């Protein structure tokens, strides 16, 4: 799959819990719809009107953080899809605090939303938040990260295991199949970190000449990525490659490596954010496995609406990843 992974505009942030951040009620155009397209649009309107009052379904989206361009992309995709459908969506920012997500789910249920979407801060800690919605009979969809309990109708996520394998292959080949590498893991307790790690470990085993000499979580954070990389270099000055489970950690590692980044030390990342793609184009990163956050947001809204109508959405929706290298980076917005 080729093409733009995502287009990121300026993030608009999130208001206080319970405050509506999107108010895109869309009216029907004047005049009579004719033909098959008009019939399909009318049928869709009738389905939604059976779901709630006046044909407008309120949704809640509880994001783990908006201090990361990837999650801003999810927000933009969900918001655009809700507005396209003429729906209200309340988008909140937990600032990486799982207790905030419990409060936000309570707010959603008090607003009588028809479905809730959660991007867990932690896959275990999100279970009580999901329980709030379950008790209120509000369908729940998770996005990007799974929830290790509760009744979740569907999980919308990138194929993280496949992406981890692809990152391992790319890093190993950039090193000629031999050398010492470091692995900057994501936030412990999240399914994304676990699955990317699983894929990377599976992939790197195929290259017996590659030795993983250091691995440590850096919590998907750029500053922590820089600090962790600095600590690793003190013990392993001969590291020739780095896999970071997201772009932010990779960019932090690159800052720690300085002029060695991309030249003496190959770095492969994960996410495909504008900063990550720009670093690939500039040669600081060797590659990044690009997710499609706007598509994730769009898919989550779609599955949430299905659940709100009483349908059974698929338990998992896997969104493909795309490898970004210097050869195709110009095709991506960065």
GUBARO-542493 format. One record per residue (C-alpha): chain; x, y, z; residue in one letter. Coordinates in Angstrom, 2 decimals, always signed. Example, Ala and Ser with C-alpha at 12.3 -4.5 7.8 and 13.67 -1.06 7.14 Angstrom:
<vexfis>
VEXFI  mol       xx       yy       zz  type
VEXFI    A   +12.30    -4.50    +7.80     A
VEXFI    A   +13.67    -1.06    +7.14     S
</vexfis>
This chain:
<vexfis>
VEXFI  mol       xx       yy       zz  type
VEXFI    A    +0.00    +0.00    +0.00     X
VEXFI    A    +1.39    +3.36    -0.99     X
VEXFI    A    +0.30    +6.94    -0.59     X
VEXFI    A    -0.18    +9.41    +2.19     X
VEXFI    A    -0.46    +7.87    +5.61     X
VEXFI    A    -2.04   +10.95    +7.12     X
VEXFI    A    -2.42   +14.69    +6.86     X
VEXFI    A    -2.03   +16.55   +10.10     X
VEXFI    A    -3.40   +20.03   +10.53     X
VEXFI    A    -2.94   +22.15   +13.64     X
VEXFI    A    -4.17   +20.41   +16.77     X
VEXFI    A    -7.09   +22.15   +18.43     X
VEXFI    A    -6.59   +20.59   +21.84     X
VEXFI    A    -9.40   +19.56   +24.12     X
VEXFI    A   -11.61   +21.49   +26.45     X
VEXFI    A   -12.52   +20.51   +30.00     X
VEXFI    A   -14.15   +17.16   +30.60     X
VEXFI    A   -17.75   +17.22   +29.43     X
VEXFI    A   -17.29   +20.16   +27.10     X
VEXFI    A   -18.33   +19.51   +23.51     X
VEXFI    A   -15.51   +20.11   +21.07     X
VEXFI    A   -17.37   +19.54   +17.83     X
VEXFI    A   -20.79   +20.83   +16.90     X
VEXFI    A   -21.15   +19.85   +13.26     X
VEXFI    A   -24.89   +19.24   +12.76     X
VEXFI    A   -25.28   +18.96    +9.04     X
VEXFI    A   -28.64   +19.70    +7.39     X
VEXFI    A   -30.04   +18.06    +4.29     X
VEXFI    A   -29.65   +20.09    +1.06     X
VEXFI    A   -32.79   +21.54    -0.48     X
VEXFI    A   -34.38   +19.81    -3.39     X
VEXFI    A   -35.27   +16.26    -4.23     X
VEXFI    A   -32.57   +13.56    -4.27     X
VEXFI    A   -32.86   +11.37    -7.31     X
VEXFI    A   -31.18    +8.20    -8.49     X
VEXFI    A   -29.48    +5.46    -6.57     X
VEXFI    A   -27.13    +7.80    -4.68     X
VEXFI    A   -30.05    +9.81    -3.32     X
VEXFI    A   -31.84    +6.65    -2.25     X
VEXFI    A   -28.74    +5.42    -0.43     X
VEXFI    A   -28.33    +8.72    +1.42     X
VEXFI    A   -31.99    +8.71    +2.43     X
VEXFI    A   -31.74    +5.12    +3.65     X
VEXFI    A   -28.73    +6.03    +5.78     X
VEXFI    A   -30.65    +8.91    +7.31     X
VEXFI    A   -33.55    +6.64    +8.19     X
VEXFI    A   -31.22    +4.16    +9.91     X
VEXFI    A   -29.68    +6.90   +12.06     X
VEXFI    A   -33.04    +8.44   +12.93     X
VEXFI    A   -34.06    +5.08   +14.36     X
VEXFI    A   -30.97    +5.19   +16.58     X
VEXFI    A   -31.75    +8.39   +18.48     X
VEXFI    A   -33.76   +11.57   +18.60     X
VEXFI    A   -33.78   +13.67   +15.44     X
VEXFI    A   -31.25   +11.51   +13.59     X
VEXFI    A   -28.26   +12.82   +15.58     X
VEXFI    A   -26.11   +10.39   +17.55     X
VEXFI    A   -23.88   +11.81   +20.29     X
VEXFI    A   -20.53   +10.06   +20.71     X
VEXFI    A   -17.75   +10.35   +23.28     X
VEXFI    A   -14.06    +9.91   +22.48     X
VEXFI    A   -11.67    +9.62   +25.44     X
VEXFI    A    -8.09   +10.01   +24.19     X
VEXFI    A    -5.09    +9.09   +26.32     X
VEXFI    A    -3.27   +12.31   +25.43     X
VEXFI    A    -3.23   +15.11   +22.89     X
VEXFI    A    +0.43   +15.88   +23.59     X
VEXFI    A    +1.41   +13.66   +20.67     X
VEXFI    A    +0.76   +14.34   +16.97     X
VEXFI    A    -0.42   +10.78   +16.38     X
VEXFI    A    -3.36   +11.18   +18.75     X
VEXFI    A    -4.12   +14.60   +17.32     X
VEXFI    A    -4.45   +12.79   +13.98     X
VEXFI    A    -6.93   +10.32   +15.51     X
VEXFI    A    -8.92   +13.24   +16.91     X
VEXFI    A    -9.03   +14.98   +13.54     X
VEXFI    A   -10.16   +11.83   +11.74     X
VEXFI    A   -12.92   +11.12   +14.25     X
VEXFI    A   -14.06   +14.72   +14.33     X
VEXFI    A   -14.17   +14.99   +10.54     X
VEXFI    A   -16.18   +11.78   +10.20     X
VEXFI    A   -18.64   +12.82   +12.91     X
VEXFI    A   -19.15   +16.20   +11.25     X
VEXFI    A   -19.57   +14.56    +7.85     X
VEXFI    A   -22.40   +12.49    +9.32     X
VEXFI    A   -23.98   +15.46   +11.10     X
VEXFI    A   -23.20   +14.19   +14.58     X
VEXFI    A   -22.00   +15.64   +17.86     X
VEXFI    A   -18.81   +14.19   +19.36     X
VEXFI    A   -17.30   +15.08   +22.73     X
VEXFI    A   -13.50   +14.61   +22.60     X
VEXFI    A   -11.52   +14.65   +25.85     X
VEXFI    A    -7.83   +14.47   +26.80     X
VEXFI    A    -6.86   +12.28   +29.78     X
VEXFI    A    -3.29   +13.65   +29.83     X
VEXFI    A    -2.07   +10.07   +30.36     X
VEXFI    A    -4.01    +9.73   +33.61     X
VEXFI    A    -6.19    +6.58   +33.72     X
VEXFI    A    -8.34    +8.06   +36.51     X
VEXFI    A    -9.29   +10.87   +34.16     X
VEXFI    A   -10.67    +8.31   +31.73     X
VEXFI    A   -13.01    +6.95   +34.40     X
VEXFI    A   -14.27   +10.50   +35.01     X
VEXFI    A   -14.64   +11.09   +31.28     X
VEXFI    A   -16.70    +7.93   +30.81     X
VEXFI    A   -18.94    +9.07   +33.66     X
VEXFI    A   -19.36   +12.39   +31.86     X
VEXFI    A   -20.22   +10.63   +28.60     X
VEXFI    A   -22.88    +8.48   +30.25     X
VEXFI    A   -24.37   +11.51   +32.01     X
VEXFI    A   -24.67   +13.13   +28.58     X
VEXFI    A   -26.61   +10.08   +27.36     X
VEXFI    A   -24.17    +9.38   +24.52     X
VEXFI    A   -25.18    +6.52   +22.29     X
VEXFI    A   -21.66    +5.05   +22.11     X
VEXFI    A   -18.24    +5.75   +23.63     X
VEXFI    A   -14.76    +5.36   +22.12     X
VEXFI    A   -11.73    +4.94   +24.38     X
VEXFI    A    -8.02    +5.13   +23.62     X
VEXFI    A    -6.71    +3.61   +26.86     X
VEXFI    A    -3.90    +5.20   +28.83     X
VEXFI    A    -3.26    +1.65   +30.08     X
VEXFI    A    -4.94    -1.52   +28.85     X
VEXFI    A    -5.51    -2.83   +32.40     X
VEXFI    A    -6.34    +0.48   +34.07     X
VEXFI    A    -8.98    +1.20   +31.40     X
VEXFI    A   -11.17    -1.70   +32.58     X
VEXFI    A   -12.99    +0.38   +35.26     X
VEXFI    A   -13.64    +3.14   +32.72     X
VEXFI    A   -15.19    +0.63   +30.35     X
VEXFI    A   -17.22    -0.73   +33.28     X
VEXFI    A   -18.80    +2.70   +33.75     X
VEXFI    A   -20.15    +2.59   +30.20     X
VEXFI    A   -21.13    -1.09   +30.46     X
VEXFI    A   -23.29    -0.42   +33.52     X
VEXFI    A   -24.98    +2.44   +31.69     X
VEXFI    A   -25.63    +0.16   +28.67     X
VEXFI    A   -23.47    +2.38   +26.46     X
VEXFI    A   -21.58    +0.45   +23.73     X
VEXFI    A   -17.79    +0.86   +23.86     X
VEXFI    A   -15.24    +0.85   +21.05     X
VEXFI    A   -11.49    +0.97   +21.76     X
VEXFI    A    -9.01    +2.62   +19.43     X
VEXFI    A    -5.25    +2.10   +18.92     X
VEXFI    A    -4.95    +0.12   +22.16     X
VEXFI    A    -7.01    -2.76   +23.47     X
VEXFI    A    -8.68    -3.07   +26.89     X
VEXFI    A    -7.89    -6.12   +29.02     X
VEXFI    A   -11.41    -6.59   +30.32     X
VEXFI    A   -14.97    -5.31   +30.26     X
VEXFI    A   -17.36    -5.48   +27.33     X
VEXFI    A   -15.72    -3.80   +24.31     X
VEXFI    A   -17.59    -4.17   +21.05     X
VEXFI    A   -14.63    -3.66   +18.73     X
VEXFI    A   -10.97    -2.66   +18.82     X
VEXFI    A    -9.74    -0.44   +15.97     X
VEXFI    A    -5.96    -0.58   +15.71     X
VEXFI    A    -3.05    -0.65   +13.33     X
VEXFI    A    -1.55    -4.06   +12.65     X
VEXFI    A    +1.15    -3.51   +15.25     X
VEXFI    A    +2.60    -7.02   +15.14     X
VEXFI    A    +3.07    -6.86   +11.36     X
VEXFI    A    +4.52    -3.38   +11.76     X
VEXFI    A    +7.02    -4.62   +14.34     X
VEXFI    A    +8.15    -7.40   +12.01     X
VEXFI    A    +8.52    -4.89    +9.18     X
VEXFI    A   +10.61    -2.62   +11.41     X
VEXFI    A   +12.90    -5.53   +12.35     X
VEXFI    A   +13.40    -6.49    +8.70     X
VEXFI    A   +14.11    -2.90    +7.69     X
VEXFI    A   +16.60    -2.31   +10.51     X
VEXFI    A   +18.42    -5.62    +9.95     X
VEXFI    A   +18.73    -5.06    +6.22     X
VEXFI    A   +20.01    -1.50    +6.74     X
VEXFI    A   +22.82    -3.03    +8.85     X
VEXFI    A   +23.66    -5.71    +6.33     X
VEXFI    A   +22.28    -8.42    +8.60     X
VEXFI    A   +24.79    -7.98   +11.44     X
VEXFI    A   +25.46    -5.64   +14.33     X
VEXFI    A   +24.33    -4.58   +17.79     X
VEXFI    A   +20.99    -2.85   +18.19     X
VEXFI    A   +18.94    -1.22   +20.93     X
VEXFI    A   +15.18    -1.35   +21.38     X
VEXFI    A   +13.28    +1.62   +22.89     X
VEXFI    A   +10.02    +0.13   +24.08     X
VEXFI    A    +6.73    +1.99   +24.41     X
VEXFI    A    +4.60    +2.60   +27.47     X
VEXFI    A    +4.35    -0.58   +29.56     X
VEXFI    A    +0.82    -1.89   +29.95     X
VEXFI    A    -0.38    -0.78   +26.53     X
VEXFI    A    -1.32    -3.29   +23.86     X
VEXFI    A    +0.45    -1.19   +21.21     X
VEXFI    A    +3.78    -1.44   +23.03     X
VEXFI    A    +3.33    -5.15   +23.63     X
VEXFI    A    +2.33    -5.96   +20.04     X
VEXFI    A    +5.06    -3.87   +18.42     X
VEXFI    A    +7.59    -5.53   +20.71     X
VEXFI    A    +6.23    -8.95   +19.82     X
VEXFI    A    +6.50    -8.27   +16.10     X
VEXFI    A   +10.00    -6.84   +16.42     X
VEXFI    A   +11.24    -9.82   +18.43     X
VEXFI    A    +9.72   -12.27   +15.96     X
VEXFI    A   +11.25   -10.43   +13.03     X
VEXFI    A   +14.73    -9.90   +14.44     X
VEXFI    A   +15.11   -13.64   +15.22     X
VEXFI    A   +15.39   -14.23   +11.50     X
VEXFI    A   +18.74   -12.41   +11.51     X
VEXFI    A   +21.22   -14.35   +13.68     X
VEXFI    A   +23.89   -11.74   +13.03     X
VEXFI    A   +21.84    -9.07   +14.83     X
VEXFI    A   +22.20    -8.83   +18.62     X
VEXFI    A   +19.77    -6.82   +20.75     X
VEXFI    A   +22.13    -5.57   +23.46     X
VEXFI    A   +19.78    -3.13   +25.24     X
VEXFI    A   +16.05    -2.62   +25.63     X
VEXFI    A   +14.16    -0.26   +27.91     X
VEXFI    A   +10.78    +1.53   +27.96     X
VEXFI    A   +10.73    +5.23   +27.14     X
VEXFI    A    +6.93    +5.57   +27.40     X
VEXFI    A    +6.39    +6.84   +23.84     X
VEXFI    A    +7.91   +10.16   +24.96     X
VEXFI    A   +10.57   +12.18   +23.10     X
VEXFI    A   +12.41   +13.46   +26.17     X
VEXFI    A   +12.45   +10.03   +27.75     X
VEXFI    A   +13.68    +8.57   +24.48     X
VEXFI    A   +16.65   +10.92   +24.57     X
VEXFI    A   +17.44   +10.07   +28.20     X
VEXFI    A   +17.11    +6.31   +27.70     X
VEXFI    A   +19.30    +6.42   +24.60     X
VEXFI    A   +21.96    +8.38   +26.50     X
VEXFI    A   +21.99    +5.74   +29.23     X
VEXFI    A   +22.23    +2.92   +26.70     X
VEXFI    A   +25.18    +4.55   +24.98     X
VEXFI    A   +27.14    +4.69   +28.20     X
VEXFI    A   +27.11    +0.89   +28.35     X
VEXFI    A   +27.08    +0.18   +24.60     X
VEXFI    A   +29.04    +2.70   +22.57     X
VEXFI    A   +29.14    +0.29   +19.62     X
VEXFI    A   +25.37    +0.24   +19.00     X
VEXFI    A   +24.79    +0.32   +15.25     X
VEXFI    A   +21.02    +0.36   +15.12     X
VEXFI    A   +17.93    +1.42   +17.07     X
VEXFI    A   +14.29    +0.43   +16.87     X
VEXFI    A   +12.00    +2.87   +18.66     X
VEXFI    A    +8.35    +1.88   +19.06     X
VEXFI    A    +7.20    +5.36   +18.04     X
VEXFI    A    +8.53    +8.42   +16.24     X
VEXFI    A    +8.70   +10.55   +19.37     X
VEXFI    A   +11.13    +8.19   +21.10     X
VEXFI    A   +13.12    +7.81   +17.87     X
VEXFI    A   +13.51   +11.57   +17.57     X
VEXFI    A   +14.66   +11.74   +21.17     X
VEXFI    A   +17.19    +8.98   +20.51     X
VEXFI    A   +18.41   +10.81   +17.41     X
VEXFI    A   +19.01   +13.94   +19.48     X
VEXFI    A   +21.09   +11.92   +21.93     X
VEXFI    A   +23.10   +10.37   +19.08     X
VEXFI    A   +23.74   +13.73   +17.43     X
VEXFI    A   +25.66   +13.52   +14.16     X
VEXFI    A   +25.80    +9.71   +14.40     X
VEXFI    A   +22.01    +9.44   +13.88     X
VEXFI    A   +21.20    +8.04   +10.46     X
VEXFI    A   +24.85    +7.82    +9.51     X
VEXFI    A   +26.71    +5.56   +11.96     X
VEXFI    A   +23.55    +4.44   +13.77     X
VEXFI    A   +20.48    +3.41   +11.77     X
VEXFI    A   +17.16    +4.29   +13.40     X
VEXFI    A   +13.80    +2.74   +12.51     X
VEXFI    A   +10.67    +4.19   +14.11     X
VEXFI    A    +6.91    +3.65   +14.17     X
VEXFI    A    +3.96    +6.02   +13.57     X
VEXFI    A    +4.67    +8.14   +10.47     X
VEXFI    A    +3.99   +11.49   +12.13     X
VEXFI    A    +4.93   +14.66   +10.22     X
VEXFI    A    +8.08   +15.07   +12.35     X
VEXFI    A    +9.00   +11.43   +11.81     X
VEXFI    A    +8.53   +11.61    +8.04     X
VEXFI    A   +10.53   +14.86    +7.92     X
VEXFI    A   +13.37   +13.13    +9.79     X
VEXFI    A   +13.30   +10.29    +7.23     X
VEXFI    A   +13.47   +12.79    +4.41     X
VEXFI    A   +16.38   +14.52    +6.14     X
VEXFI    A   +18.26   +11.27    +6.71     X
VEXFI    A   +18.16   +11.32   +10.52     X
VEXFI    A   +15.79    +8.33   +10.61     X
VEXFI    A   +16.30    +5.40    +8.28     X
VEXFI    A   +12.59    +4.60    +8.12     X
VEXFI    A    +9.31    +4.80   +10.01     X
VEXFI    A    +6.42    +2.36    +9.94     X
VEXFI    A    +3.54    +4.72    +9.28     X
VEXFI    A    +0.15    +4.30   +10.86     X
VEXFI    A    -2.95    +6.04    +9.53     X
VEXFI    A    -4.41    +7.85   +12.55     X
VEXFI    A    -7.05    +9.78   +10.66     X
VEXFI    A    -8.32    +6.52    +9.19     X
VEXFI    A    -8.28    +4.98   +12.68     X
VEXFI    A   -10.46    +7.84   +13.93     X
VEXFI    A   -12.83    +7.52   +11.00     X
VEXFI    A   -13.16    +3.75   +11.46     X
VEXFI    A   -13.81    +4.15   +15.20     X
VEXFI    A   -16.71    +6.52   +14.55     X
VEXFI    A   -18.13    +4.13   +11.97     X
VEXFI    A   -17.95    +1.13   +14.30     X
VEXFI    A   -19.35    +3.17   +17.21     X
VEXFI    A   -22.39    +4.05   +15.11     X
VEXFI    A   -22.90    +0.40   +14.21     X
VEXFI    A   -22.80    -0.52   +17.88     X
VEXFI    A   -25.22    +2.30   +18.71     X
VEXFI    A   -27.69    +0.86   +16.18     X
VEXFI    A   -27.54    -2.49   +17.94     X
VEXFI    A   -25.34    -4.15   +15.33     X
VEXFI    A   -22.43    -6.38   +16.25     X
VEXFI    A   -19.25    -4.80   +14.89     X
VEXFI    A   -16.22    -7.01   +14.20     X
VEXFI    A   -14.18    -7.69   +17.34     X
VEXFI    A   -11.06    -6.33   +15.67     X
VEXFI    A   -10.49    -3.95   +12.77     X
VEXFI    A    -6.86    -3.92   +11.61     X
VEXFI    A    -5.73    -0.83    +9.71     X
VEXFI    A    -2.69    -1.45    +7.46     X
VEXFI    A    +0.71    +0.16    +8.11     X
VEXFI    A    +3.00    +1.62    +5.45     X
VEXFI    A    +6.82    +1.71    +5.43     X
VEXFI    A    +8.22    +5.20    +4.84     X
VEXFI    A   +11.80    +5.44    +3.57     X
VEXFI    A   +13.79    +8.06    +1.70     X
VEXFI    A   +12.48    +6.58    -1.53     X
VEXFI    A    +8.81    +7.31    -0.88     X
VEXFI    A    +8.87    +9.92    +1.91     X
VEXFI    A    +7.95   +12.67    -0.54     X
VEXFI    A    +4.57   +10.98    -0.99     X
VEXFI    A    +3.72   +11.59    +2.66     X
VEXFI    A    +2.79   +14.84    +4.30     X
VEXFI    A    +5.49   +15.82    +6.75     X
</vexfis>
